[in-house]
Amino acid sequence: MDFTIDPAYLTSVEIREEWNEYTKNGRVPTNEELLLILQGKGTVTLGRSEDHPEFAKLREHLGEQGYIEIQRGWWNGDRVLKPFTLNGLKFKIGKQFSCAGAMGTHFAVRAKYPEHYKDEEDDETMD
């Protein structure tokens, strides 16, 4: 089976969350806590990244169709169960199916340095 995705979606997106410990969950701060908030205290910032939503949809579809086994406990743990191609790149049984950011880098390197992959033309696979 052949699948395609716009290369623009082979990336991660940054998620930033911010809240104040003194007001989280609708809590009403005390007068002392209000002064601390005005001083910039109690602010918590969390940053993380996740696959682009369009890549996440493709990943879920591949999992539902039995092409990959999705591992949700860690990054880059998905494994190929049935062979397929993505944007012309072959994925063989047992090979890793990487996160969007790693996949995007792999495609970019292959495009920039095709001479390093010329011996694999008959057997282009993602490791």
N, C-alpha and C positions, 0 to 999 in steps of 0.2 A: 504494500500500500504506500502511496506517495502522499505526503503532507507538505504543506507550505505555510510559511508565516512571514510576514513583513519583517525584514531584518531590524527595523526600528523597534520591534517588540522584544528583541533578544538582549534585554537589559534588565537591571533591577531598578526599582523606584525607592526613593528615600521616604521614610515615614517619620514624622516628628510629632511627638505628643508633649504637651506641657500642662501642668496643673500646679495648684498651690495646696500644700498639705493642710493649710488652715481652712480651706473652703471646699475641699473635695467632698463629693457625695452630697452636695447641698448644705453642708455644715455652715452655720453662722458663726463667724469668728468673734472672739471676745474683743474688748477695746484694746487690750495689750497686744493681741494677735493682729489687729488691724494696723497698729503702729509697726509691727514687724513686717507685715505685708508691704506697707508703704516704704520700708527700708529695703525691699527686694528680697526678703527672707522667706523661706518656706517653699520656694519655687523648685519644682522637680521637672527636669527635661529628659525625655527618653527618645533616643534615635535608633532606628533600625532600618533594614532594607528588606524588600521582598520582591519576588518576580513581578514583572510587568503584568497587569491584569489579563492582557490578551495571551501572553505566554502561559499564564496560570490556567486559562480556559483550555488551551491546547493540551497542556499536561494532564488536566482532569479528563479530557476526552480520550487521550491515549490510555490512561488508566482504566477508564470505563470500558473501552473496547478491547482490553487485554493486551495491549502492546507493551506497556510498562507496568512494573510493580512500584507503586508510589510509597516512598518512605517519608513519613512526616516528622520523624524524630530528629533528623539531621539533614544538612544541606548535601546535595550531590549524592544521595544514597539510592536514587531510583535505578532500577535495572530493567533492561530490555527483555521482554518475554517472547515477543514475536518480531521477526525482522520487518523493518520499514525504512523509508527514506524521509528525510526532512530537508527541504530546500536542496535536494539532490545529494545529500550526504547519507550514506547507508548506516543503519544501526543494526548490529547483529545481536543475536540472543546472548544474554549474559553481560553485554557491554553496559557501561554507565550511561545514564541519561542525566546530564548536568542541569544545574539551575540556569536561568535565563542569562545572567551576567557571564557565567563561564562559557555558555554556548555562544554568546555573541562574540566573545574574545576569540574563541576557536575559529569561528567563521571569518572573522576579520584577519586573523593571522594567515589562514589558508588563502584568502584573497590577496593579501599583501605579498606573500612569499610562496607563490604557486610552485616555484622550482623545487622547493623542499618536499613537495607532495607529489611530484610527477611520477614517481615509481609506484604510487598507490592509486593511480587513475582507474585501474580495473577493480580496485578493492578499497575505495574511499570509505573509511569507517571512522566513527567517533570513538576514541578510547576513553 
